[in-house]
Amino acid sequence: MGKRKHESAKAIKEANKSRYFASLNNCPTSPRKMRLVTDMIRGLDVEKAAGVLQFSTKHAAKNVEKLLWSAIHNFETKSGDRWENSNLFIKEIFVNQGRTLKRIQPAPQGRAFRVRKRSNHITLVLDKHNKI
């Protein structure tokens, strides 16, 4: 590894020490369905977002709720503070497309249709509200 690349990798590692985030890779739900759930909680306080996810009827909400609690526990581990007293909110949450598994579905008259089983990557970043 070159010197410049090594220094930039160290800078990114130092910056991540003060970021509170969690990521879920290769979640077997299509990104389009997952974005419907993540758009519901973007920018909300952690308590309110957990309530919205808990009572959502979407199947993808269970995975996002687990990810939210993972990010909360990462916050507690890194900062040493309790999440109830920290006034946390979801700073950013985004969904990227993961790998696509390609399968074949038999079709009439000897043909075959392609079935694409999509997956996604979710990243959730927490931050504290600035006290005024």
N, C-alpha and C positions, 0 to 999 in steps of 0.2 A: 504494500500500500504506500502511495506517495505521501509526502509530508503534508501537502495542502489538504488532501483527502482525509488524512489522519486527524488534522487539526479541526476540520469541519465536522467530522464524526464526533470528536470530543465535545465540541460546542453544542451539537444537537443532543448529546447525552446529558450535558449539564442543564440544558433548557428543559428536558423532559423530567428532571427531578422536581421541578416546581409546577408541572402540569399534572392534573388529576384526570386520568382518562382510562377507558377500557375499550377493547375491541374484540369483536367476534368474527371469525373468519369461516367461510364456507358454510354458512347457515342455509339449510336446504329449503328456502322459500324464495320466490322470485323477487327481484329488487323492486318491482312495481308495487307488489302487495306490501312489502316492508316499508316503503316510503309513505304509504298511507298512514301507518302507525307512527312512524318517527315524526311526521309533520304535526301530529296531534300534540306532541310533548315538547317540541322545540321551543326553548326560551322560558319554560315553566320552572317554578321552584321544584325542588326535589320531592317534597312531601306531596304536592299536588300532582306531579307527574306519576308518582308511584300509585296514587289513587286512581288516576285515569287509566293506567295500564292494568291495574288489578281488576277493574270492572269492565274492561273492554271485551267485546265478543270476538274480536279478531284473533285468529290462531297465532299470528306473528307477535302479538303483544306479550306472550309468555316469554319469548326469547329476549325481547327488548327489556322486559322487567328484570330478568336475570342479569342482563348487561348493566342496567342501572344500579342494581345492588352491588355488582362487582366494582363499578366505578366509585361508589360510596365507600366501600371497604378499602379500596386503594387510597382514597383521600384520607381515611382514618389512619392507615398505615404510614403514609408519607408525612402527614402533618402532625399526627399525635392528638388532634382535636376530635371531639365528638361531632357527628354530622348534624345532630339536632340543634346545636348551638352555633353552627357555622354559617347559616343563611346561604346555603348552596343553591345554585340554579344550573340548568343545562345550557352551557355556553354554545356548544355546537354539537350537532349529531348529523351524520351523513351516511348514506348507503351507496356502496359501489358494487358493481357487478362482479361476481366470483366466477368460478369455473362452471362450464355448462356441460352436462353429461348428455351425450347424443344417443338416443335409442331408436329402434325401428318398430313401427306399428303396422301389422299386416293390414292391407287394404284390399278392396274388391278386385277381381280379375288379375290376381297375381302381382299387383303393385305393392309398394311399401311406402308409408308416410314416415317422415322424420319427426320424432318427439324430442323436444329440447327440455331437459330438466335443469332449470336454472338455480343458481345459488347466489349468495351475496356476502359482502363484507360490511359490517357496521362498526363505526367508530363514534364513541360518545365522550365528550369533554365536559367536565364540571368546572365551575368557578365560583368564587364568593362574590356576593353583592357588595359594592362599595358603600360603606357607612358614611352618611353625610351628617 
